[in-house]
Amino acid sequence: MRRLVFVLWIFSIGLSTANVYTTEHFKIISNLDSLYVRVLQDNVEGYYENMVNRFFDVGWDDPLLIYYFEKQSDTQAHLGNRQKIHYGVYIPKENAIYTHRVMDKGGLAGLGTLFHEVTHHFVRLNYKNPPAWFNEGLTCFLSEQSRLVNGVLKVGHPNLWREQALREMINSGISIDVRYYMALDTPSFYKDRKNYHPLRALFYWVNSIGKLEAYLQNVQMQGYGINVLEETVGMNVSQINTSLLSFIQTNCYAGAYIQDYYSANTFEEKEMLLNSSLSLMPEYSRARLELGKLYFFEKNHQKCVETLSSLLNDDTSVEYKDANLYLAKSFYRQKDLNSALEYYHKALEYSLYDEYHYQIYFWLGNCYAALNDKAKANHYFTEFLANNWEPDRFPKWCRFAREYIEEKDF
């Protein structure tokens, strides 16, 4: 992890100021707290290191500009009339990305948006005149739902809302025809946003059969024709369509069930949807994590612990950190503070790339305070206050930590 936390200059944007931070491959312009930007730097540098020599041959030496603001309206104010911004945009002639943390209508743009635009830069540098279907399909697959776990990028996960939309397409009678999608020219591709869904699924499928790196190399040498895909995967287009549809109806639909779960109302319906997801993909750790969390919020701690404990066998999983976190919360509620501490510490160990890792410091301090271990409580409350980049969100936590530190005599 190579980070240079170096503020170069400050400029005005709207009514706020933005600092510029330089890392080895990026220059980040942001009006967010420097503590948040620090995590952002670690993520983009980690993403870069995992992309080069794994999926792309060519990287870059001149830093890519990232304009990363708090709100969508901040980004739009900086762009002015040059470009309408939604989640994010990559502007090649400026060697720049524009995105933000929070959407104006609520919700987060997320790291996936930033990774998405960074991937577009990789594609531009590594491929000559890539068609839109290739550019967007590959970019969506590599960036969406991909996260760093102790420095290693984990790719190949369903993107829940996209899988739900893909299922609706198929249920409405739209067929999965790879030849059709690969023949789309750029205007035709962008005319219908639904085209993104099956093309992300195509790259997801190619990766699942272990052929993605080979396919990308073959495309560089032989071009974007469907024959290159057929030769790489050892199937004709009819067989590809059949295999891809089967893959979508298992792996992608498993993700769609989780998206359904988020809008379900009753416990019974939520549990059924998560179990439906697991019936399609039994090793789907995201579904198992959500099921464990569901039991946690229902205060069924026995089932919570049973469900989440099954995720602890793979510490390379994206869900490993949260499985430990919710196990810790469950044991804390059961007043088993020593077990809670064990899992909180493990969650902290795997939270290096998580912008909300500061919260774990508070929970550790709280546990140690309950055990009357004043020195350790003081340490973790101090870490919480030092790493909390959004103090206005948890004023009671901040007040409790400060009062504990100030009132205890060590």
C-alpha positions as a Markdown table, in Angstrom:
| # | Residue | x | y | z |
|---|---|---|---|---|
| 1 | Met | 0.0 | 0.0 | 0.0 |
| 2 | Arg | 1.7 | 3.1 | -1.3 |
| 3 | Arg | 0.2 | 6.4 | -0.2 |
| 4 | Leu | 1.5 | 9.9 | -0.2 |
| 5 | Val | -0.8 | 12.0 | 2.0 |
| 6 | Phe | 0.4 | 15.3 | 0.6 |
| 7 | Val | -1.8 | 18.3 | 0.3 |
| 8 | Leu | -0.6 | 20.3 | -2.7 |
| 9 | Trp | -3.0 | 23.2 | -2.7 |
| 10 | Ile | -6.5 | 24.4 | -1.9 |
| 11 | Phe | -9.1 | 25.9 | -4.1 |
| 12 | Ser | -12.7 | 26.9 | -3.7 |
| 13 | Ile | -15.7 | 24.9 | -5.0 |
| 14 | Gly | -19.0 | 26.4 | -4.4 |
| 15 | Leu | -19.0 | 27.5 | -0.7 |
| 16 | Ser | -16.4 | 24.9 | 0.4 |
| 17 | Thr | -12.8 | 24.2 | -0.3 |
| 18 | Ala | -11.1 | 21.2 | -1.8 |
| 19 | Asn | -7.6 | 19.8 | -1.1 |
| 20 | Val | -5.4 | 18.0 | -3.5 |
| 21 | Tyr | -3.7 | 14.7 | -2.5 |
| 22 | Thr | -1.1 | 12.9 | -4.6 |
| 23 | Thr | -0.5 | 9.2 | -4.6 |
| 24 | Glu | 1.7 | 7.2 | -6.9 |
| 25 | His | -0.9 | 6.9 | -9.7 |
| 26 | Phe | -3.6 | 9.4 | -8.7 |
| 27 | Lys | -4.2 | 13.0 | -7.8 |
| 28 | Ile | -7.4 | 13.3 | -5.7 |
| 29 | Ile | -9.2 | 16.6 | -5.5 |
| 30 | Ser | -11.7 | 16.4 | -2.7 |
| 31 | Asn | -13.7 | 18.5 | -0.2 |
| 32 | Leu | -14.1 | 15.5 | 2.1 |
| 33 | Asp | -12.3 | 15.0 | 5.4 |
| 34 | Ser | -8.7 | 13.9 | 5.0 |
| 35 | Leu | -9.4 | 10.8 | 7.1 |
| 36 | Tyr | -11.9 | 9.7 | 4.5 |
| 37 | Val | -9.5 | 10.5 | 1.6 |
| 38 | Arg | -6.9 | 8.4 | 3.2 |
| 39 | Val | -9.1 | 5.3 | 2.9 |
| 40 | Leu | -10.0 | 6.4 | -0.7 |
| 41 | Gln | -6.3 | 6.6 | -1.6 |
| 42 | Asp | -5.7 | 3.1 | -0.2 |
| 43 | Asn | -8.6 | 1.7 | -2.3 |
| 44 | Val | -7.7 | 3.3 | -5.6 |
| 45 | Glu | -4.0 | 2.4 | -5.3 |
| 46 | Gly | -4.9 | -1.1 | -4.2 |
| 47 | Tyr | -7.3 | -1.4 | -7.2 |
| 48 | Tyr | -4.6 | -0.2 | -9.5 |
| 49 | Glu | -2.0 | -2.7 | -8.3 |
| 50 | Asn | -4.5 | -5.5 | -8.7 |
| 51 | Met | -5.5 | -4.5 | -12.2 |
| 52 | Val | -2.0 | -4.2 | -13.7 |
| 53 | Asn | -0.5 | -7.5 | -14.8 |
| 54 | Arg | -3.7 | -9.4 | -13.9 |
| 55 | Phe | -6.2 | -7.9 | -16.3 |
| 56 | Phe | -4.3 | -5.1 | -18.0 |
| 57 | Asp | -0.7 | -5.0 | -19.3 |
| 58 | Val | -0.4 | -1.2 | -19.4 |
| 59 | Gly | -0.7 | 1.2 | -16.4 |
| 60 | Trp | 0.3 | 4.8 | -16.2 |
| 61 | Asp | 2.9 | 7.1 | -14.6 |
| 62 | Asp | 1.2 | 10.4 | -14.9 |
| 63 | Pro | -1.4 | 10.6 | -12.1 |
| 64 | Leu | -5.0 | 10.2 | -13.1 |
| 65 | Leu | -7.1 | 13.1 | -11.7 |
| 66 | Ile | -10.0 | 12.1 | -9.4 |
| 67 | Tyr | -12.4 | 14.8 | -8.5 |
| 68 | Tyr | -14.2 | 13.2 | -5.6 |
| 69 | Phe | -16.6 | 15.4 | -3.7 |
| 70 | Glu | -19.1 | 15.0 | -0.9 |
| 71 | Lys | -22.3 | 15.6 | -2.9 |
| 72 | Gln | -23.4 | 15.2 | -6.4 |
| 73 | Ser | -24.2 | 18.9 | -6.5 |
| 74 | Asp | -20.6 | 19.7 | -5.6 |
| 75 | Thr | -19.4 | 17.7 | -8.6 |
| 76 | Gln | -21.9 | 19.3 | -10.9 |
| 77 | Ala | -20.9 | 22.7 | -9.7 |
| 78 | His | -17.3 | 22.0 | -10.6 |
| 79 | Leu | -18.2 | 20.5 | -14.0 |
| 80 | Gly | -20.5 | 23.4 | -14.8 |
| 81 | Asn | -22.1 | 23.0 | -18.3 |
| 82 | Arg | -19.3 | 20.7 | -19.6 |
| 83 | Gln | -21.0 | 17.5 | -18.5 |
| 84 | Lys | -24.2 | 16.3 | -16.8 |
| 85 | Ile | -23.2 | 14.2 | -13.8 |
| 86 | His | -25.1 | 11.3 | -12.2 |
| 87 | Tyr | -23.0 | 8.7 | -10.5 |
| 88 | Gly | -19.7 | 9.4 | -12.2 |
| 89 | Val | -17.9 | 10.2 | -15.5 |
| 90 | Tyr | -14.5 | 9.7 | -17.1 |
| 91 | Ile | -13.4 | 12.4 | -19.4 |
| 92 | Pro | -10.4 | 11.1 | -21.4 |
| 93 | Lys | -9.3 | 14.5 | -22.8 |
| 94 | Glu | -8.9 | 15.8 | -19.3 |
| 95 | Asn | -7.4 | 12.6 | -18.0 |
| 96 | Ala | -9.9 | 13.0 | -15.2 |
| 97 | Ile | -12.7 | 11.2 | -13.3 |
| 98 | Tyr | -15.5 | 13.1 | -11.6 |
| 99 | Thr | -17.6 | 11.5 | -8.9 |
| 100 | His | -18.9 | 11.9 | -5.3 |
| 101 | Arg | -19.8 | 10.1 | -2.1 |
| 102 | Val | -23.5 | 11.0 | -1.8 |
| 103 | Met | -26.2 | 11.3 | -4.4 |
| 104 | Asp | -28.5 | 14.4 | -4.3 |
| 105 | Lys | -31.6 | 12.2 | -3.9 |
| 106 | Gly | -30.0 | 10.1 | -1.2 |
| 107 | Gly | -27.9 | 6.9 | -1.3 |
| 108 | Leu | -24.2 | 6.5 | -1.9 |
| 109 | Ala | -22.4 | 6.5 | -5.3 |
| 110 | Gly | -20.0 | 4.0 | -3.7 |
| 111 | Leu | -16.5 | 2.8 | -4.4 |
| 112 | Gly | -17.9 | 0.8 | -7.3 |
| 113 | Thr | -18.5 | 4.0 | -9.2 |
| 114 | Leu | -14.9 | 5.1 | -8.7 |
| 115 | Phe | -13.6 | 1.7 | -9.6 |
| 116 | His | -15.8 | 1.8 | -12.7 |
| 117 | Glu | -14.4 | 5.1 | -14.0 |
| 118 | Val | -10.8 | 4.0 | -13.2 |
| 119 | Thr | -11.4 | 0.9 | -15.3 |
| 120 | His | -12.5 | 2.9 | -18.2 |
| 121 | His | -9.1 | 4.6 | -18.1 |
| 122 | Phe | -7.4 | 1.2 | -18.1 |
| 123 | Val | -9.5 | 0.0 | -21.1 |
| 124 | Arg | -8.6 | 3.2 | -23.1 |
| 125 | Leu | -4.9 | 2.6 | -22.5 |
| 126 | Asn | -4.9 | -1.1 | -23.3 |
| 127 | Tyr | -7.4 | -1.5 | -26.2 |
| 128 | Lys | -7.6 | 0.2 | -29.6 |
| 129 | Asn | -11.1 | 1.6 | -30.4 |
| 130 | Pro | -13.0 | -0.8 | -28.1 |
| 131 | Pro | -16.7 | -1.1 | -28.9 |
| 132 | Ala | -19.1 | 0.1 | -26.3 |
| 133 | Trp | -20.3 | -3.5 | -25.5 |
| 134 | Phe | -16.8 | -4.5 | -24.7 |
| 135 | Asn | -15.8 | -1.4 | -22.8 |
| 136 | Glu | -18.9 | -1.3 | -20.6 |
| 137 | Gly | -19.3 | -5.0 | -20.2 |
| 138 | Leu | -15.7 | -5.5 | -19.0 |
| 139 | Thr | -15.7 | -2.3 | -16.9 |
| 140 | Cys | -19.0 | -3.2 | -15.1 |
| 141 | Phe | -17.8 | -6.7 | -14.3 |
| 142 | Leu | -14.4 | -5.7 | -13.0 |
| 143 | Ser | -15.6 | -2.7 | -10.9 |
| 144 | Glu | -19.0 | -3.6 | -9.6 |
| 145 | Gln | -19.1 | -5.3 | -6.2 |
| 146 | Ser | -15.4 | -5.8 | -6.3 |
| 147 | Arg | -13.6 | -5.1 | -3.0 |
| 148 | Leu | -10.1 | -5.3 | -1.6 |
| 149 | Val | -9.5 | -7.8 | 1.2 |
| 150 | Asn | -6.1 | -7.3 | 2.8 |
| 151 | Gly | -4.8 | -5.9 | -0.5 |
| 152 | Val | -6.2 | -8.5 | -2.8 |
| 153 | Leu | -9.1 | -7.5 | -5.1 |
| 154 | Lys | -12.0 | -9.9 | -5.0 |
| 155 | Val | -14.0 | -9.9 | -8.3 |
| 156 | Gly | -16.8 | -12.1 | -9.6 |
| 157 | His | -19.9 | -11.2 | -7.5 |
| 158 | Pro | -23.5 | -10.5 | -8.5 |
| 159 | Asn | -24.5 | -6.9 | -8.7 |
| 160 | Leu | -27.8 | -7.1 | -7.0 |
| 161 | Trp | -29.9 | -4.5 | -8.7 |
| 162 | Arg | -28.5 | -5.3 | -12.1 |
| 163 | Glu | -29.2 | -9.0 | -11.7 |
| 164 | Gln | -32.8 | -8.1 | -10.7 |
| 165 | Ala | -33.2 | -6.0 | -13.9 |
| 166 | Leu | -31.6 | -8.8 | -15.9 |
| 167 | Arg | -34.1 | -11.3 | -14.6 |
| 168 | Glu | -37.0 | -9.0 | -15.5 |
| 169 | Met | -35.6 | -8.7 | -19.0 |
| 170 | Ile | -35.5 | -12.5 | -19.4 |
| 171 | Asn | -38.9 | -13.0 | -17.8 |
| 172 | Ser | -40.3 | -10.4 | -20.3 |
| 173 | Gly | -39.2 | -12.5 | -23.2 |
| 174 | Ile | -35.9 | -10.9 | -24.1 |
| 175 | Ser | -33.5 | -13.7 | -25.2 |
| 176 | Ile | -29.8 | -14.0 | -24.3 |
| 177 | Asp | -28.2 | -13.6 | -27.7 |
| 178 | Val | -24.5 | -12.9 | -27.5 |
| 179 | Arg | -24.2 | -12.4 | -31.3 |
| 180 | Tyr | -26.8 | -9.6 | -31.1 |
| 181 | Tyr | -25.2 | -7.8 | -28.2 |
| 182 | Met | -21.6 | -8.0 | -29.6 |
| 183 | Ala | -22.9 | -6.6 | -32.9 |
| 184 | Leu | -24.3 | -3.4 | -31.3 |
| 185 | Asp | -22.6 | -0.2 | -32.5 |
| 186 | Thr | -21.9 | 2.5 | -29.9 |
| 187 | Pro | -25.1 | 4.6 | -30.5 |
| 188 | Ser | -27.3 | 1.5 | -30.4 |
| 189 | Phe | -25.6 | 0.2 | -27.2 |
| 190 | Tyr | -26.1 | 3.4 | -25.3 |
| 191 | Lys | -29.6 | 3.9 | -26.6 |
| 192 | Asp | -30.9 | 1.3 | -24.1 |
| 193 | Arg | -29.4 | 1.1 | -20.7 |
| 194 | Lys | -30.6 | -2.5 | -20.3 |
| 195 | Asn | -27.8 | -3.6 | -22.6 |
| 196 | Tyr | -25.3 | -3.2 | -19.8 |
| 197 | His | -26.9 | -6.1 | -17.8 |
| 198 | Pro | -26.4 | -9.1 | -20.1 |
| 199 | Leu | -22.9 | -7.9 | -21.1 |
| 200 | Arg | -21.7 | -7.6 | -17.6 |
| 201 | Ala | -23.1 | -11.1 | -17.1 |
| 202 | Leu | -21.2 | -12.3 | -20.2 |
| 203 | Phe | -17.8 | -11.2 | -18.7 |
| 204 | Tyr | -18.9 | -12.6 | -15.3 |
| 205 | Trp | -19.6 | -16.0 | -17.0 |
| 206 | Val | -16.3 | -15.9 | -18.9 |
| 207 | Asn | -14.5 | -15.3 | -15.6 |
| 208 | Ser | -16.4 | -18.0 | -13.8 |
| 209 | Ile | -15.1 | -20.6 | -16.3 |
| 210 | Gly | -11.5 | -19.4 | -15.8 |
| 211 | Lys | -11.1 | -17.9 | -19.3 |
| 212 | Leu | -11.2 | -14.1 | -18.7 |
| 213 | Glu | -7.5 | -13.3 | -18.7 |
| 214 | Ala | -7.0 | -15.5 | -21.8 |
| 215 | Tyr | -10.0 | -13.8 | -23.6 |
| 216 | Leu | -8.6 | -10.3 | -22.8 |
| 217 | Gln | -5.2 | -11.3 | -24.3 |
| 218 | Asn | -6.8 | -12.8 | -27.4 |
| 219 | Val | -8.9 | -9.7 | -27.9 |
| 220 | Gln | -5.8 | -7.6 | -27.9 |
| 221 | Met | -4.2 | -9.8 | -30.5 |
| 222 | Gln | -7.2 | -10.8 | -32.7 |
| 223 | Gly | -9.9 | -8.1 | -32.2 |
| 224 | Tyr | -13.5 | -8.1 | -30.9 |
| 225 | Gly | -15.1 | -10.6 | -33.2 |
| 226 | Ile | -17.4 | -13.3 | -31.8 |
| 227 | Asn | -15.0 | -15.9 | -33.2 |
| 228 | Val | -12.4 | -14.8 | -30.6 |
| 229 | Leu | -14.8 | -15.5 | -27.8 |
| 230 | Glu | -15.8 | -18.9 | -29.3 |
| 231 | Glu | -12.2 | -20.0 | -29.7 |
| 232 | Thr | -11.3 | -18.9 | -26.2 |
| 233 | Val | -14.1 | -20.7 | -24.4 |
| 234 | Gly | -14.2 | -23.7 | -26.8 |
| 235 | Met | -17.8 | -23.3 | -27.6 |
| 236 | Asn | -19.9 | -22.1 | -30.6 |
| 237 | Val | -22.2 | -19.2 | -30.1 |
| 238 | Ser | -25.3 | -21.4 | -29.6 |
| 239 | Gln | -23.5 | -23.3 | -26.8 |
| 240 | Ile | -22.3 | -20.0 | -25.3 |
| 241 | Asn | -25.9 | -18.7 | -25.2 |
| 242 | Thr | -27.1 | -21.8 | -23.5 |
| 243 | Ser | -24.3 | -21.9 | -20.9 |
| 244 | Leu | -24.6 | -18.1 | -20.3 |
| 245 | Leu | -28.3 | -18.4 | -19.7 |
| 246 | Ser | -27.9 | -21.2 | -17.3 |
| 247 | Phe | -25.2 | -19.2 | -15.4 |
| 248 | Ile | -27.5 | -16.2 | -15.2 |
| 249 | Gln | -30.4 | -18.3 | -13.9 |
| 250 | Thr | -28.2 | -19.5 | -11.0 |
| 251 | Asn | -25.5 | -17.0 | -10.1 |
| 252 | Cys | -27.2 | -13.8 | -11.3 |
| 253 | Tyr | -30.7 | -14.8 | -10.0 |
| 254 | Ala | -29.1 | -15.6 | -6.7 |
| 255 | Gly | -28.2 | -11.9 | -6.5 |
| 256 | Ala | -31.6 | -10.8 | -7.7 |
| 257 | Tyr | -33.2 | -12.6 | -4.7 |
| 258 | Ile | -31.1 | -10.5 | -2.3 |
| 259 | Gln | -32.3 | -7.3 | -4.1 |
| 260 | Asp | -35.9 | -8.6 | -3.6 |
| 261 | Tyr | -35.1 | -9.2 | 0.1 |
| 262 | Tyr | -34.3 | -5.5 | 0.6 |
| 263 | Ser | -37.8 | -4.5 | -0.3 |
| 264 | Ala | -39.6 | -7.4 | 1.5 |
| 265 | Asn | -41.7 | -6.5 | 4.5 |
| 266 | Thr | -42.1 | -9.6 | 6.8 |
| 267 | Phe | -39.5 | -11.7 | 8.4 |
| 268 | Glu | -40.9 | -14.8 | 6.8 |
| 269 | Glu | -40.7 | -13.3 | 3.3 |
| 270 | Lys | -37.1 | -12.1 | 3.9 |
| 271 | Glu | -36.0 | -15.5 | 5.2 |
| 272 | Met | -37.6 | -17.2 | 2.2 |
| 273 | Leu | -35.9 | -14.9 | -0.3 |
| 274 | Leu | -32.5 | -15.4 | 1.2 |
| 275 | Asn | -32.9 | -19.2 | 1.3 |
| 276 | Ser | -34.0 | -19.1 | -2.3 |
| 277 | Ser | -30.8 | -17.3 | -3.1 |
| 278 | Leu | -28.8 | -19.9 | -1.3 |
| 279 | Ser | -30.7 | -22.8 | -3.0 |
| 280 | Leu | -29.4 | -21.5 | -6.3 |
| 281 | Met | -25.8 | -20.8 | -5.1 |
| 282 | Pro | -25.2 | -22.6 | -1.7 |
| 283 | Glu | -21.7 | -21.0 | -1.4 |
| 284 | Tyr | -22.9 | -17.5 | -1.9 |
| 285 | Ser | -21.4 | -15.7 | 1.1 |
| 286 | Arg | -23.4 | -12.5 | 0.6 |
| 287 | Ala | -26.7 | -14.3 | 1.0 |
| 288 | Arg | -25.5 | -16.2 | 4.1 |
| 289 | Leu | -24.2 | -12.9 | 5.6 |
| 290 | Glu | -27.6 | -11.2 | 5.0 |
| 291 | Leu | -29.4 | -14.3 | 6.6 |
| 292 | Gly | -27.2 | -14.1 | 9.7 |
| 293 | Lys | -27.8 | -10.3 | 9.9 |
| 294 | Leu | -31.6 | -11.0 | 9.6 |
| 295 | Tyr | -31.4 | -13.4 | 12.6 |
| 296 | Phe | -29.4 | -10.8 | 14.5 |
| 297 | Phe | -32.0 | -8.1 | 14.0 |
| 298 | Glu | -34.7 | -10.6 | 15.0 |
| 299 | Lys | -32.7 | -11.2 | 18.2 |
| 300 | Asn | -32.4 | -14.9 | 17.3 |
| 301 | His | -28.7 | -15.1 | 18.4 |
| 302 | Gln | -28.4 | -18.8 | 18.2 |
| 303 | Lys | -29.3 | -18.9 | 14.5 |
| 304 | Cys | -27.2 | -15.7 | 13.9 |
| 305 | Val | -24.1 | -17.3 | 15.3 |
| 306 | Glu | -24.7 | -20.6 | 13.5 |
| 307 | Thr | -25.2 | -18.9 | 10.2 |
| 308 | Leu | -22.3 | -16.5 | 10.4 |
| 309 | Ser | -19.8 | -19.0 | 11.8 |
| 310 | Ser | -20.0 | -20.9 | 8.5 |
| 311 | Leu | -18.4 | -17.8 | 6.8 |
| 312 | Leu | -15.3 | -17.9 | 9.0 |
| 313 | Asn | -13.6 | -20.6 | 7.0 |
| 314 | Asp | -12.6 | -18.2 | 4.2 |
| 315 | Asp | -10.8 | -15.2 | 5.3 |
| 316 | Thr | -10.4 | -14.1 | 1.7 |
| 317 | Ser | -14.1 | -13.5 | 1.3 |
| 318 | Val | -15.5 | -9.9 | 1.0 |
| 319 | Glu | -18.0 | -10.9 | 3.7 |
| 320 | Tyr | -15.4 | -12.2 | 6.2 |
| 321 | Lys | -15.1 | -8.8 | 8.0 |
| 322 | Asp | -18.8 | -8.3 | 8.4 |
| 323 | Ala | -19.4 | -11.8 | 9.5 |
| 324 | Asn | -17.0 | -11.2 | 12.4 |
| 325 | Leu | -18.5 | -7.8 | 13.1 |
| 326 | Tyr | -22.1 | -9.2 | 13.5 |
| 327 | Leu | -20.8 | -12.2 | 15.5 |
| 328 | Ala | -19.2 | -9.6 | 17.8 |
| 329 | Lys | -22.5 | -7.7 | 18.0 |
| 330 | Ser | -24.4 | -10.8 | 18.7 |
| 331 | Phe | -22.1 | -11.9 | 21.5 |
| 332 | Tyr | -22.2 | -8.4 | 23.0 |
| 333 | Arg | -25.9 | -8.5 | 23.2 |
| 334 | Gln | -25.7 | -11.9 | 24.9 |
| 335 | Lys | -23.3 | -10.2 | 27.4 |
| 336 | Asp | -20.5 | -12.5 | 26.3 |
| 337 | Leu | -18.0 | -9.7 | 26.2 |
| 338 | Asn | -14.8 | -11.8 | 25.8 |
| 339 | Ser | -16.2 | -13.5 | 22.7 |
| 340 | Ala | -17.4 | -10.1 | 21.4 |
| 341 | Leu | -13.9 | -8.7 | 21.8 |
| 342 | Glu | -12.4 | -11.7 | 19.9 |
| 343 | Tyr | -14.7 | -11.0 | 16.9 |
| 344 | Tyr | -14.4 | -7.2 | 17.0 |
| 345 | His | -10.6 | -7.5 | 16.9 |
| 346 | Lys | -10.8 | -9.9 | 13.9 |
| 347 | Ala | -13.3 | -7.5 | 12.1 |
| 348 | Leu | -10.8 | -4.6 | 12.8 |
| 349 | Glu | -7.9 | -6.6 | 11.3 |
| 350 | Tyr | -9.9 | -7.0 | 8.1 |
| 351 | Ser | -11.3 | -3.5 | 7.8 |
| 352 | Leu | -8.2 | -1.8 | 6.4 |
| 353 | Tyr | -10.1 | -0.7 | 3.2 |
| 354 | Asp | -13.4 | 0.1 | 4.9 |
| 355 | Glu | -14.2 | 3.8 | 5.3 |
| 356 | Tyr | -16.3 | 2.9 | 8.4 |
| 357 | His | -13.6 | 1.0 | 10.3 |
| 358 | Tyr | -13.5 | 3.8 | 12.8 |
| 359 | Gln | -16.8 | 2.5 | 14.3 |
| 360 | Ile | -15.1 | -0.7 | 15.4 |
| 361 | Tyr | -12.7 | 1.3 | 17.6 |
| 362 | Phe | -15.8 | 2.6 | 19.5 |
| 363 | Trp | -17.3 | -0.8 | 19.9 |
| 364 | Leu | -13.9 | -2.2 | 21.2 |
| 365 | Gly | -13.7 | 0.7 | 23.6 |
| 366 | Asn | -17.2 | 0.1 | 24.8 |
| 367 | Cys | -16.4 | -3.6 | 25.4 |
| 368 | Tyr | -13.3 | -2.9 | 27.4 |
| 369 | Ala | -15.1 | -0.2 | 29.4 |
| 370 | Ala | -17.8 | -2.7 | 30.3 |
| 371 | Leu | -15.0 | -5.1 | 31.4 |
| 372 | Asn | -13.5 | -2.2 | 33.4 |
| 373 | Asp | -10.2 | -2.4 | 31.4 |
| 374 | Lys | -9.7 | 1.3 | 31.6 |
| 375 | Ala | -6.4 | 1.5 | 29.7 |
| 376 | Lys | -7.6 | -0.5 | 26.7 |
| 377 | Ala | -10.9 | 1.4 | 26.7 |
| 378 | Asn | -9.0 | 4.7 | 26.7 |
| 379 | His | -6.8 | 3.5 | 23.8 |
| 380 | Tyr | -9.7 | 2.4 | 21.5 |
| 381 | Phe | -11.9 | 5.5 | 22.3 |
| 382 | Thr | -8.9 | 7.6 | 21.4 |
| 383 | Glu | -8.5 | 5.8 | 18.2 |
| 384 | Phe | -12.2 | 6.2 | 17.5 |
| 385 | Leu | -12.0 | 10.0 | 17.9 |
| 386 | Ala | -8.8 | 10.2 | 15.9 |
| 387 | Asn | -10.2 | 8.2 | 12.9 |
| 388 | Asn | -13.8 | 9.4 | 12.9 |
| 389 | Trp | -14.3 | 11.4 | 9.7 |
| 390 | Glu | -18.0 | 12.1 | 10.3 |
| 391 | Pro | -18.3 | 13.2 | 14.0 |
| 392 | Asp | -21.7 | 14.8 | 13.3 |
| 393 | Arg | -23.2 | 11.4 | 12.6 |
| 394 | Phe | -22.5 | 9.9 | 16.0 |
| 395 | Pro | -22.5 | 12.9 | 18.5 |
| 396 | Lys | -23.5 | 10.6 | 21.4 |
| 397 | Trp | -20.7 | 8.2 | 20.7 |
| 398 | Cys | -18.2 | 11.1 | 20.5 |
| 399 | Arg | -19.4 | 12.6 | 23.7 |
| 400 | Phe | -19.3 | 9.3 | 25.6 |
| 401 | Ala | -15.7 | 8.6 | 24.3 |
| 402 | Arg | -14.5 | 12.1 | 25.3 |
| 403 | Glu | -16.1 | 12.0 | 28.7 |
| 404 | Tyr | -14.7 | 8.5 | 29.4 |
| 405 | Ile | -11.2 | 9.6 | 28.4 |
| 406 | Glu | -11.4 | 12.9 | 30.4 |
| 407 | Glu | -12.9 | 11.4 | 33.5 |
| 408 | Lys | -10.8 | 8.3 | 34.0 |
| 409 | Asp | -7.5 | 8.5 | 35.8 |
| 410 | Phe | -4.8 | 6.3 | 34.3 |
